[in-house]
C-alpha cells in the first residue's frame, strides 16, 4: 500500500540519549541477522514478563514487536512514471469457485503495473470464504520487487493492483506470476491456495 509521508511529531530531541538510540538500531540489525530476518512474534507470556521487568506497557511492546516483524511494509514504493504501453496477458486460472484473471500490464520506464481480478458467483448458498476480503502477495523471482498499491472487493468481484520494479520485459513469455493469499497484509501465515499464472 502507498504510505503517507511521515512528519516528525516534535522538534524536541534529548541528545543525551543518542548513543542509546544508536545501540537500539544496532540491536535491531543484529536481531534481523540472528533470525534470518524472520523473527516471528514473542509469546504473550514473554511480553508480560518483559513489561513487568522493565516497567513498559504491554501494548507498547506488542506494537513495537509487531512493527519489527513487518519491516517490509516500510520499504519505499516505486512511483510509476513515464507510461510507455499496455501489454496483453489474457490469462486465467480457476480454483474452486473463484475465477482469477490477468488481462494486461501497464509498462512504465521505471516499473510495471499489474492488476489481478477475481470473480465468483454471489449465490446465498456459497460458503463464507467467497465473501471474505483477502490480501494477495505477488512473487515473480528475487530480481523483482512486487508491492500491492491498492485493492478492494464487493459481493462478487475483487481487484488488486501491483507495482513491479524494475519493469518486466515487454516480452513476458516464460514468466510466472505467483499470488499467495493471506488474511491481511504482511501476515506470515497463508490462508489459501497459491494462484500461478504461466505466460
C-alpha positions in Angstrom: 0.0 0.0 0.0 1.1 3.6 -0.6 2.1 5.2 2.7 1.6 8.8 3.7 4.8 10.8 4.3 5.9 10.7 7.9 6.1 14.0 9.7 8.4 14.5 12.7 6.0 14.7 15.6 8.1 17.1 17.7 11.2 19.3 17.3 12.4 18.1 20.7 15.2 15.5 21.0 17.3 14.9 24.1 20.9 14.5 22.7 21.9 12.7 25.9 20.2 9.5 24.6 21.8 9.5 21.1 24.2 6.6 22.0 21.3 4.6 23.4 19.2 5.1 20.2 22.2 4.1 18.1 22.5 0.9 20.2 18.8 0.2 19.7 19.3 0.4 15.9 22.4 -1.9 16.2 20.4 -4.4 18.2 17.5 -4.4 15.7 20.0 -5.1 12.9 21.6 -7.9 15.0 18.1 -9.3 15.7 17.3 -9.5 12.0 20.6 -11.2 11.2 20.3 -13.8 14.0 16.7 -14.6 13.0 17.5 -14.7 9.2 15.0 -11.7 9.0 12.1 -13.9 10.2 11.8 -13.2 13.9 8.2 -14.1 14.4 6.3 -12.6 17.4 7.2 -13.2 21.1 4.7 -15.3 23.1 2.4 -13.1 25.2 3.8 -14.5 28.4 7.3 -13.2 27.4 5.8 -9.8 26.7 4.1 -9.7 30.1 7.3 -10.7 31.8 9.4 -8.1 30.0 6.7 -5.4 30.6 6.9 -6.1 34.4 10.7 -6.3 34.4 11.3 -3.1 32.5 8.4 -1.0 33.5 6.9 -0.8 30.0 3.3 -1.1 28.9 2.4 -4.5 27.3 0.5 -2.7 24.5 3.6 -0.7 23.6 5.8 -3.8 23.5 3.2 -5.6 21.3 3.1 -2.7 18.9 6.9 -2.5 18.8 7.4 -6.2 18.1 4.6 -6.1 15.5 6.3 -3.3 13.7 9.7 -5.1 13.7 8.0 -8.3 12.4 6.6 -6.3 9.5 9.5 -4.1 8.5 8.8 -4.8 4.8 5.8 -2.5 4.9 8.1 0.5 5.4 10.2 -0.3 2.3 9.9 2.7 -0.1 7.5 2.1 -3.0 8.4 3.0 -6.6 6.0 5.5 -8.1 5.5 4.5 -11.8 6.5 7.3 -14.2 6.8 7.6 -18.0 3.9 5.5 -19.3 5.0 3.5 -22.4 2.4 1.0 -23.4 -0.1 -1.7 -22.4 1.0 -5.4 -22.8 -1.7 -8.0 -23.3 -1.5 -11.0 -20.9 -5.0 -12.6 -21.2 -4.5 -15.5 -18.7 -7.0 -17.0 -16.3 -7.0 -19.7 -13.5 -9.9 -21.4 -11.9 -9.6 -22.6 -8.3 -12.7 -23.8 -6.6 -15.5 -21.3 -7.2 -13.1 -18.4 -8.0 -12.0 -17.2 -11.4 -8.7 -15.3 -11.4 -7.6 -13.2 -14.4 -4.7 -11.2 -15.6 -5.8 -9.2 -18.6 -3.0 -6.7 -19.3 0.0 -4.9 -17.8 1.0 -1.3 -18.0 4.6 -0.6 -18.8 6.4 2.5 -17.5 10.0 3.5 -17.8 10.7 2.6 -14.2 8.1 -0.1 -13.3 5.3 -2.4 -14.5 1.8 -2.3 -13.1 -0.3 -5.4 -13.0 -3.9 -5.9 -11.9 -5.3 -9.2 -10.5 -9.0 -9.6 -10.9 -11.1 -12.2 -9.0 -14.7 -13.1 -9.7 -17.2 -15.5 -8.2 -20.9 -16.3 -8.1 -22.7 -14.4 -5.4 -25.4 -17.1 -4.6 -26.6 -17.2 -1.0 -25.6 -20.8 -0.6 -21.9 -20.1 -1.4 -19.6 -20.7 1.5 -18.4 -17.7 3.6 -14.9 -17.7 2.1 -16.5 -16.2 -1.1 -17.3 -13.1 0.9 -14.1 -12.7 2.8 -11.7 -9.9 1.8 -8.2 -11.3 1.5 -4.7 -10.0 0.7 -2.7 -11.5 -2.2 1.0 -11.1 -2.3 2.7 -11.3 -5.7 6.0 -13.0 -6.2 7.9 -13.4 -9.5 11.5 -14.0 -8.5 14.3 -12.4 -6.5 15.0 -10.0 -9.3 11.7 -8.1 -8.9 10.2 -6.2 -6.0 6.4 -6.6 -6.1 4.2 -4.4 -4.0 0.4 -4.2 -3.8 -0.6 -0.5 -4.0 -4.4 -0.8 -3.7 -7.2 -3.3 -3.8 -10.9 -3.7 -3.0 -13.8 -6.0 -3.3 -17.6 -6.2 -3.5 -20.1 -9.1 -3.3 -18.8 -10.9 -6.4 -15.6 -9.3 -7.5 -12.2 -8.2 -6.2 -9.3 -6.3 -7.8 -5.7 -5.8 -6.6 -3.1 -3.6 -8.3 0.7 -4.2 -8.0 3.8 -2.2 -8.9 6.7 -4.3 -10.1 10.2 -2.9 -10.2 12.4 -3.0 -12.2 10.0 -3.1 -15.1 9.3 -6.5 -16.6 10.4 -7.0 -20.2 7.8 -6.3 -22.9 8.1 -9.9 -24.0 6.9 -11.8 -20.9 7.0 -15.4 -22.1 8.1 -17.9 -19.5 7.5 -15.6 -16.6 5.4 -17.0 -13.7 3.2 -14.7 -11.7 2.6 -16.4 -8.3 0.0 -15.0 -5.9 -0.4 -16.2 -2.3 -3.4 -15.5 -0.2 -3.2 -14.1 3.3 -5.9 -12.9 5.7 -4.4 -9.4 6.0 -1.3 -7.6 4.7 2.1 -8.7 5.9 0.6 -11.7 7.6 3.2 -14.6 7.6 0.5 -17.4 7.6 -1.0 -18.3 4.2 -4.8 -18.8 4.2 -5.5 -20.1 0.8 -4.2 -21.6 -2.4 -1.3 -20.3 -4.4 -2.5 -18.9 -7.8 0.1 -19.4 -10.5 -0.2 -17.8 -14.0 2.1 -19.2 -16.7 2.9 -16.9 -19.6 
